[in-house]
């Protein structure tokens, strides 16, 4: 998979969502915010799918090199 430039605000949202999920306290508001950010960024970036962005972001946050 090619490197994807992930904006810091999306990384921050995913960090928050992951922390909530690990604590068993993921809220609908947090999940919705991160998904909206994925959709908006992918739509504004030609050739980038929402799924590719989401997968790359989750990999960066949940499984850092």
Z-matrix of the N, CA and C atoms (Angstrom, degrees):
N
C 1 1.455
C 2 1.524 1 108.53
N 3 1.306 2 117.22 1 134.20
C 4 1.451 3 121.63 2 178.68
C 5 1.522 4 109.81 3 -66.17
N 6 1.328 5 114.72 4 153.09
C 7 1.460 6 118.63 5 177.00
C 8 1.514 7 109.73 6 -64.71
N 9 1.305 8 115.25 7 137.70
C 10 1.456 9 121.36 8 179.33
C 11 1.515 10 107.63 9 -114.46
N 12 1.321 11 116.57 10 131.18
C 13 1.456 12 121.75 11 176.93
C 14 1.530 13 107.51 12 -80.48
N 15 1.329 14 115.88 13 108.87
C 16 1.460 15 120.94 14 -176.58
C 17 1.528 16 108.32 15 -101.23
N 18 1.326 17 117.29 16 121.26
C 19 1.463 18 119.86 17 179.41
C 20 1.536 19 111.52 18 -62.45
N 21 1.315 20 115.89 19 147.43
C 22 1.466 21 121.42 20 -177.83
C 23 1.529 22 112.01 21 -59.05
N 24 1.346 23 117.99 22 -36.42
C 25 1.471 24 118.36 23 -178.18
C 26 1.533 25 111.07 24 -65.58
N 27 1.315 26 118.11 25 -31.15
C 28 1.466 27 120.65 26 176.80
C 29 1.524 28 110.05 27 -72.76
N 30 1.324 29 117.08 28 -40.81
C 31 1.462 30 120.11 29 175.80
C 32 1.531 31 110.81 30 -60.17
N 33 1.319 32 116.67 31 -41.79
C 34 1.468 33 120.70 32 179.75
C 35 1.528 34 111.15 33 -64.27
N 36 1.322 35 116.31 34 -42.22
C 37 1.470 36 119.77 35 178.03
C 38 1.524 37 110.99 36 -62.80
N 39 1.326 38 116.74 37 -42.50
C 40 1.462 39 119.94 38 -179.46
C 41 1.530 40 110.59 39 -68.28
N 42 1.334 41 118.10 40 -36.96
C 43 1.470 42 120.32 41 175.92
C 44 1.532 43 110.54 42 -59.05
N 45 1.321 44 115.94 43 -44.44
C 46 1.464 45 120.78 44 179.29
C 47 1.520 46 110.68 45 -63.45
N 48 1.327 47 116.95 46 -46.27
C 49 1.463 48 120.99 47 179.66
C 50 1.522 49 111.39 48 -62.07
N 51 1.322 50 117.52 49 -41.44
C 52 1.465 51 121.58 50 -179.48
C 53 1.532 52 110.58 51 -66.24
N 54 1.331 53 117.14 52 -42.26
C 55 1.468 54 120.73 53 178.13
C 56 1.527 55 110.70 54 -62.15
N 57 1.324 56 116.67 55 -43.03
C 58 1.466 57 120.53 56 177.73
C 59 1.531 58 110.68 57 -64.43
N 60 1.319 59 116.16 58 -42.50
C 61 1.461 60 119.90 59 -179.24
C 62 1.526 61 110.56 60 -63.19
N 63 1.324 62 117.31 61 -44.53
C 64 1.466 63 120.58 62 179.14
C 65 1.529 64 111.90 63 -62.38
N 66 1.330 65 116.35 64 -31.30
C 67 1.463 66 121.18 65 179.24
C 68 1.529 67 111.88 66 -84.54
N 69 1.327 68 116.24 67 -3.61
C 70 1.469 69 120.15 68 -177.92
C 71 1.512 70 112.33 69 72.59
N 72 1.327 71 116.08 70 27.94
C 73 1.456 72 119.78 71 -174.90
C 74 1.535 73 112.49 72 -132.90
N 75 1.319 74 117.00 73 30.38
C 76 1.466 75 120.26 74 -179.98
C 77 1.518 76 109.21 75 -64.75
N 78 1.327 77 116.16 76 125.63
C 79 1.459 78 120.50 77 -179.46
C 80 1.521 79 110.28 78 -96.67
N 81 1.310 80 114.95 79 156.47
C 82 1.460 81 120.76 80 176.91
C 83 1.523 82 110.29 81 -62.09
N 84 1.318 83 117.17 82 -37.54
C 85 1.466 84 120.69 83 -179.93
C 86 1.529 85 111.11 84 -62.36
N 87 1.325 86 117.16 85 -43.51
C 88 1.458 87 120.70 86 179.34
C 89 1.522 88 110.76 87 -66.24
N 90 1.330 89 116.54 88 -47.07
C 91 1.468 90 120.61 89 179.91
C 92 1.522 91 110.70 90 -60.84
N 93 1.309 92 117.00 91 -41.87
C 94 1.466 93 121.14 92 -179.91
C 95 1.526 94 111.07 93 -66.42
N 96 1.320 95 117.08 94 -39.51
C 97 1.469 96 120.46 95 -179.63
C 98 1.521 97 111.55 96 -63.62
N 99 1.319 98 116.71 97 -44.06
C 100 1.467 99 119.06 98 -178.85
C 101 1.526 100 110.36 99 -69.36
N 102 1.315 101 118.12 100 -39.70
C 103 1.463 102 120.13 101 178.69
C 104 1.524 103 111.40 102 -65.96
N 105 1.328 104 117.15 103 -38.90
C 106 1.472 105 120.75 104 177.30
C 107 1.528 106 110.22 105 -63.05
N 108 1.323 107 116.58 106 -40.22
C 109 1.474 108 119.94 107 178.98
C 110 1.524 109 110.76 108 -64.38
N 111 1.335 110 116.78 109 -40.72
C 112 1.470 111 119.80 110 176.59
C 113 1.528 112 110.30 111 -60.13
N 114 1.324 113 116.38 112 -49.28
C 115 1.474 114 120.11 113 -177.82
C 116 1.520 115 111.36 114 -61.30
N 117 1.331 116 116.70 115 -46.91
C 118 1.464 117 120.77 116 -176.92
C 119 1.526 118 111.72 117 -64.11
N 120 1.316 119 117.37 118 -44.47
C 121 1.464 120 119.72 119 -178.82
C 122 1.531 121 111.24 120 -67.60
N 123 1.319 122 116.63 121 -42.55
C 124 1.467 123 119.72 122 179.30
C 125 1.532 124 110.69 123 -63.27
N 126 1.320 125 116.75 124 -40.21
C 127 1.468 126 120.10 125 179.54
C 128 1.522 127 111.42 126 -65.67
N 129 1.323 128 116.78 127 -32.60
C 130 1.468 129 121.16 128 -178.31
C 131 1.528 130 112.80 129 -85.19
N 132 1.323 131 116.87 130 -8.89
C 133 1.460 132 121.25 131 -177.19
C 134 1.523 133 108.85 132 -114.83
N 135 1.306 134 116.50 133 108.83
C 136 1.461 135 121.04 134 -176.58
C 137 1.527 136 111.18 135 -60.35
N 138 1.312 137 115.16 136 129.61
C 139 1.455 138 121.12 137 175.38
C 140 1.519 139 114.95 138 85.90
N 141 1.327 140 118.58 139 -1.14
C 142 1.461 141 121.59 140 -179.85
C 143 1.519 142 109.45 141 -102.32
N 144 1.319 143 116.06 142 122.82
C 145 1.467 144 118.70 143 177.63
C 146 1.517 145 109.99 144 -85.17
N 147 1.309 146 116.29 145 150.77
C 148 1.453 147 121.83 146 177.04
C 149 1.514 148 110.19 147 -59.42
N 150 1.321 149 116.46 148 -41.45
C 151 1.463 150 120.72 149 -178.34
C 152 1.526 151 111.49 150 -64.14
N 153 1.322 152 117.31 151 -43.78
C 154 1.466 153 120.64 152 178.70
C 155 1.527 154 110.50 153 -62.04
N 156 1.322 155 116.41 154 -41.82
C 157 1.464 156 120.80 155 178.19
C 158 1.522 157 110.57 156 -63.42
N 159 1.323 158 116.93 157 -46.25
C 160 1.466 159 121.02 158 -179.33
C 161 1.529 160 111.15 159 -62.40
N 162 1.312 161 116.93 160 -44.68
C 163 1.464 162 120.54 161 -179.53
C 164 1.534 163 111.19 162 -63.35
N 165 1.324 164 116.74 163 -43.94
C 166 1.465 165 120.62 164 179.87
C 167 1.524 166 111.13 165 -65.02
N 168 1.313 167 116.73 166 -39.44
C 169 1.464 168 120.94 167 -179.70
C 170 1.532 169 110.57 168 -66.96
N 171 1.316 170 116.42 169 -47.30
C 172 1.465 171 119.92 170 179.89
C 173 1.533 172 110.73 171 -62.82
N 174 1.319 173 116.89 172 -39.28
C 175 1.464 174 120.26 173 177.74
C 176 1.527 175 110.02 174 -62.39
N 177 1.325 176 117.37 175 -42.54
C 178 1.462 177 121.51 176 -179.02
C 179 1.528 178 112.21 177 -65.17
N 180 1.331 179 116.90 178 -36.75
C 181 1.456 180 120.81 179 -177.06
C 182 1.530 181 111.81 180 -85.78
N 183 1.301 182 116.27 181 -44.84
C 184 1.471 183 120.08 182 -173.34
C 185 1.522 184 114.16 183 -85.96
N 186 1.314 185 116.87 184 -26.06
C 187 1.477 186 121.08 185 -176.86
C 188 1.520 187 110.64 186 -136.50
N 189 1.326 188 117.11 187 61.69
C 190 1.465 189 118.26 188 -179.14
C 191 1.547 190 110.77 189 -61.57
N 192 1.289 191 115.62 190 145.54
C 193 1.471 192 122.25 191 -177.43
C 194 1.495 193 109.87 192 -51.13
